[in-house]
Amino acid sequence: MLKISNFVETVEFCKDNKDLVAIFNSKNSKLSIVSKVFWEEINVILQNGNSLEKIPQAFVEDFLVNDTVDEFKEILEENKTLVNRTLRYVVMVSGTCNFGCDYCGQNHKNVKLSKENQDRIFEDIKTKLQTKKFEELFLGWFGGEPILALDVIESLAPRLIQLCKEENVKYVSHIATNASLLTEERANICVKKCKINFWGITIDGNAEEHNARRCLKGKQGTFDDVYNNFKGLLKIVENNPEVEVTLRCNVDMRNSEAIFHLIDILHADHLERYKNLFVYLAPIHDWGNDAGEKAIEQEEFANLEIQAMSKLIELGFRVKPLPKRKYGCLYTSEHAIMSDPEGNLFPCSEVGLVDAYIENGLHKYQIGDLEMGVCRARDVFEKFKKITDADSPCRKCKIFPTCAGACPKQWQDGNLPCPTTRYNLKEKMLLAYLLSQQ
């Protein structure tokens, strides 16, 4: 017997005097629009055990499952397999940052990745790729501010690019940068020589809002430098389909309208013409500090996100309303690792340089170092295991395949890190339909 998948969500709406139903399966990210009459017929057929011949085969494959299948268990097993096809490696090349963001939990120090540790990272990645277990190397450049150690990236990236060619492995690279130091020359080095595909840049609203939160350590404003360099990067990558630039606006109770001010600025400069630009807003959360105390309630934030997406669509910006399948993160990937600038190893990118996690001189989430290797089990976020408990909310969640339990560190901190899609999936389905009609 077949049934509608547990991961299917529906929303009814009317268009041109027709009653329609949007159907989304978070397991395969398929969205379909059918008549309400057809949807009701399908439900009657399934309830009565009638012949499925009236249901198109494509619909059966996309939205129906055998009623004996444990879908939650199936997703967990798939995630364990698929997340390990990619070797994820995050490198904190710089321990210092020129910014003094008021919600940042890092404790910066004037250190960058040594040549010796660069060689150790290269050899570690080489050894892992030569096992032939991986189809892709996903390399993240992080800090501090990674552009302050561009020489490290410029030295290590070409070696890894060549290694991936030799091992027939896809090379993908991401950088999280404040962009204040991203001159045209440096941006070209990153894109052309170091093959950085994905860019994450943050601007927290207009100049007044941004400068109040993301200033230099001496309290000087940074908006103008960041925004001008961001626009310069867009020009460099405009015709490069392999590069994607995401502009993030961090939002809390102090700047809830900031995303709309930022969108207005982008539109005034006609930046919607860049088809590899994506704009989104993100909630503030604890980072070894109490920044999360200023966070907006999840349901309120979800409403804010829909308003922002609607405005972006209206103005011609590209958005991605519906979430894609997620198989896990750095922590859940068996061979993934992050190295801090001193060569200490962690299973999560949010714990390096955070002194709040040091107890009695030891970092409670460190699992080794580049010299000695991994010498401790990586399951340091014990509470993340709760997602598989019998009473876990994840078991009944329609969007579990798109978050895979979300952030293990947030579980460890005692938070329920559900993505906003839990609260606004139906609205996002309608936005996705709207986009498909343009």
N, C-alpha and C positions, 0 to 999 in steps of 0.2 A: 504493500500500500504506500502511496505517495501522500505527502502533506506539504503545506507551505513551510518553507524554511523558517526556523526560529529567528533568523537574522534578517527577515524581511519586514520592512516598515511601509506603511501606506498612508496616503493623504488624499482626501477627496477634494475636488475643486470643479468649478464650472468655467467653461470658455466657449464663447459664441453659442450660448444657450445649450451647450452639451455638458452632461454630467460625466466627468472623467475621474480616473484614479491614477495617481502616480505611485509606482511600486519600485522600491529600492532594496537591493540585497547587499548588505555590507560585506558579505563573504567574497563577492566577485565584483563589487562596485557597479553592478548593472542597474540601470534605471530604465523603466518602461512606462509608457503612458497608454492606458487602455480605457475603454468605455466602462462606466459603472455597471452597466448591464452585463458585459463580458466578465467582469470581476466577480459579480454575484453568481454567474453561471459556473465559474470555476469552483467557487466555494461549495456550491450545491453538488457538483460532480464529485469532489473530494469527500464530502461528508457522507454521500450515499454510496461511495465505492463504484460509481459508474465508469463506463469506458472513457478513456482519455483522448479518444480520436478527434474530439472537437477542439482540443487544446494544441496549439502549434508546438512542435517539438522544441523549438528554440526557447519558448516560454518555460516548458517543462525543465529543460536543462539549466535555465538561469534562476528559477525561483522555487522549484519543488525538490524535495529530497525524500528518500525512503524513511518511513516513520520509525524504523528500527535503529537508525543511525544516531549516535551520541554526537551531535554537532559540536558541542563545546570541546569534547575530548579530541575530536577530529581536527579542530582548529589548533589546539595546543600541540598536537603531533606534527601538523604541517609547519607550524611556526618553528619548532625545534629543528626541523630539517632545512627549511628554506632560509632562515636567518643565517645559517652557517655556510651558505654558498658564497657569501661575501665576507672578505676579511676586512674588518673595520679597525682602523688604527688612527687614533687622535694624537697629535703631537703639539704640546704646548711649547712653542719655540721660544717664547719670551715670558719672563716672570714679572716684567714691569709693564705699566700702562700709563699713558699720559693723561688719562681721564680719571676723575674721582666721582663716578656715578654714585648717587646717594643710596641706591638699592643694591649695589654690588657687594657680594660677600667675600671677595678675594682679598688677600693680604699680599700686596705686590712687593717684589724684591728685585734688585738690579742684577738679574742673571739671565743668561740665555743658553740654549742647548749647545753643549760643547761638541767639537769635531769628533771626539771619542764616542760620545753618546749618539751622534748622528750615524756613525759607522755601526754601532750596536743595533740601532733601529733598522738600518738597511739589512744587516745580516739576519735579524730576527724575521723580518718580512720575507726575505729571500728563502730562508729555511721553511717557512710556512707555505709559501707559494709553491715550492718544489714538491710538496706533498700531493699536489694536483687535486686538492679538495675544493679549491676556490675558483669561481668564475670571474670574480671581480675584486679589485682592491679599492676600498672607499677610504680615502685619506682625508682627515680633517686637520686643518691648520688653526691653532687656537692659542690663546694667551691668558692673561695679560693682553697686550696688543701685539698681534703677530707681525704687523708691518715694521715694528721696532726691531725685529730680527729677520728682516727680509733676506739678508745674506744667508741665513740658515736655510730658508725655503729654497732660495736660488741654488744652493749647493746640493740639497738632498732631493728635491723634486725631480730633476732630470735623470738622476740615477735610478729612481724608482720607476719613472716612465719607461726607461730603457729595459729595466728588469721585467716589467709587465709585458713588454713586447716579446722578450725572449721566452717568457713563460706562457705566452698566449692568454693573458689575463687582461680584462678590461680595466683601465685606470680611470677612476673618478675622484675628483678632488673638490673639497669645500673649504671655505675660509669664513670665519666670523671676525669682522673688523669694524672698528668705529669709523674708519674711512677718513679721519682727520688728516692723516699723513699720506693718503693715497694720491700722489701726484700722477700726472699722465705717464711719466716715465715708469714709475713703480707699477702702475696698473697694467701697462703693456708687458712688463716683465712677468707679472703674475699670470696674465692670460696667455701670452704667446710662448714664453719659455717654461713656465711652471705648470701650464695647462690646468689652471683652476677653473672648474666648470660652474660651481655653485657659490654664489656670494650671499652672505648674510650681513646686512647693514641696518643699523637702528637709528631712527630719528623720532623723538618723542613729542611730535606736534610742531607748532610754529616756533619761531626763534625764542620767544619768551618762555614757553613751556619747556622746550628742549634744554635751553641753557640753565634753567633752574635745577635740572636733574642730572644732565649729562655734560657737566662742565669739566674743565681741566682741574688738575689737583690744586692749582692756584686760584680756582673759582672763576677763571676767565671763560667766556662763552665759546661754544664750539660749532654752533649751528651753521654759520656761513661756510666754514672750511668743509664740514661734512657734506653739506648739501651741494656745494660746487663740485667737490670731488666725486660725489655720487652721480651727478649729471655727466661728468667727464667720463666715468666708467661706462655709463649707458651708451655714450657715443662710440666708445671703443668696441663694445660687444654687440652693437646694434644688428649687424648682419651675421652674427655667429650663432647658429641654431643650437650649438652645443653648450652655450653659456646661459645660465638663468640667474637673475638678480632678484633677491627678495628684500623688500624694504619692510622692516618691522617697526611697529609703534608699541612700546610697552605702556600699558595703561593700568592705573590704579585709581583710588578715590580722588586723588589730587588733580588728575588730568583726563577725566572721562570723556571730555569733548575733543581731546587732542587729535584723535584720528581724523576727525572731520576737518579740522583746521589744516592738517597735513595734506589731506586729499585736495583741498582747495588750492593749496600752493602747487602741488604737482600738476593739477589741471590747468592752472594759470600759465604754466610753462609747457603745456601740451605734451606731458610725458606719457600720456596714454598711447602715444604713437609707438612706443617701444614694446614690442610684442614679447620680449623675454623679461619683462618687469612684472613682478607680482607684489602686491601690497597687502599686508595683513596686520592685525593687532594681536597682542599677546598679554596675558595677565601676569602681573608681578607675583612672585612667590618667594618663600624663604630660601636663602642661599647661605646657610650657616649663620643667618641673622634673623631679624624679626620683620623683614620687608613685607612678608605676607600679611602682616596685620593691617596694611593699608590696601589690601586687595579688595576688588569689587566682588560681591556675591556672585556665584557662578551663573545663576539664572539671569541676573541683571546683565552680566557680561555677555551672555549668549544673545540677549536682545540687542545689545550694543553692536555685537559682531554682525548680526543680520542687517542692522541699519547701515553699517559701514559697507558691507558687501553690496547692498542695494544701491548705495550712492556710487560706488566704484563702477558697477555695471552700467548705471545710468550715464556716467561720464565716459564710458568706452574703455575702461581699464580691464585687463584680463584678471579673472578671479577663478578660484577652484572651489566652488561651493561644497561639493561632495568629497568626503574623505576617501582615500585609497586604502587598500589592504596594507596592514603593517604587520611585519613578522617578529618585531622585537627591537631592541636597541643595543647599545654597546654592552650593557650589563648582561643581557640575555644571550648574547652571541658567545659561544664557547671559547673562541680564540681571539676575540677582540680585546683591545687594551688601550689605555691612554698613558702616555709618558708626560710627566711634568718637566720643566726646564732643567731640573737637576737629575733627571733620569729615574725618578720614583714612579712606580707603576700602580695604576688604579683601574677598576672595572667600570668607572663612570666618569664622564667629562665634567661634572659639576662639583667635584670634591677636591680637585687639585688647587693648591695655593689658598685653601680655606683653613686658617689656623683654628677655627672653632671646632674642627674635628680632631684636633691633637689632644690626646689625653696622656699625661705622665710622659711627655716627650715622644709619644708614638702616635702616628696618624691612624685612626681606627679603621680607615677604609683602604689603606695601602696594602697591596698584595705582593710587593716585591720591588726590585729595581733592575735597571738595564744590565748592570754588571753581574748580578747573581741570578737574574731571571725571576719568574714567578715562584714564590715559596710559601704561598698561603692560598687556601681555597677562595674562589672568587665570590661565593655566595654570602657577601657581607651584609646584604639587605634582607635579613631573615623574614621580615614582615611581608615582603613581596609574595611569599609563598601563599599568603592568604587568598590570592585570586582563585585558587583551585579548591578552597574550602566549600563544603556543601552549602553553607549559608552565604557564600560570597555573592555580592550583587553582580559580579561579572558573569556568572553563570546564566543569568536571565536577561542580560543586556543585549539589545539588538545591534549595537555597534561594536561589540567586543572585537570582531576581526579587524577593525580599523584602528584600534588602540593597543591591543595585545596586553591589556592591563595598565597601559600608560607608564608613568615614571616610577621605577622601583624605589628610587631615593625618596620620593614623596610618600610612598607607602611606609617606608622606614621612619619617616618623620611624623607619622601618625595622621597624614592627610589622605583624603580620597581624591586622587588626581584625575578625575574623569574629564575628558575633553568637552568643550562646549557643545559638540555635536550631540551629546546625550540630551541636551535641553532644547536644541533648535534644529534637529534633523529634518523635521517636516518642512520647516521654512526653507532650509537649504535645498531640499528636493524641488520645491517650487521655483527657487532661484535658478537651479540647474535647468529646469524645463524652460524657463524664460530665456536663458542664454541660448538654448538649442534652437529657439525660434528666431534668433537674430540673424 
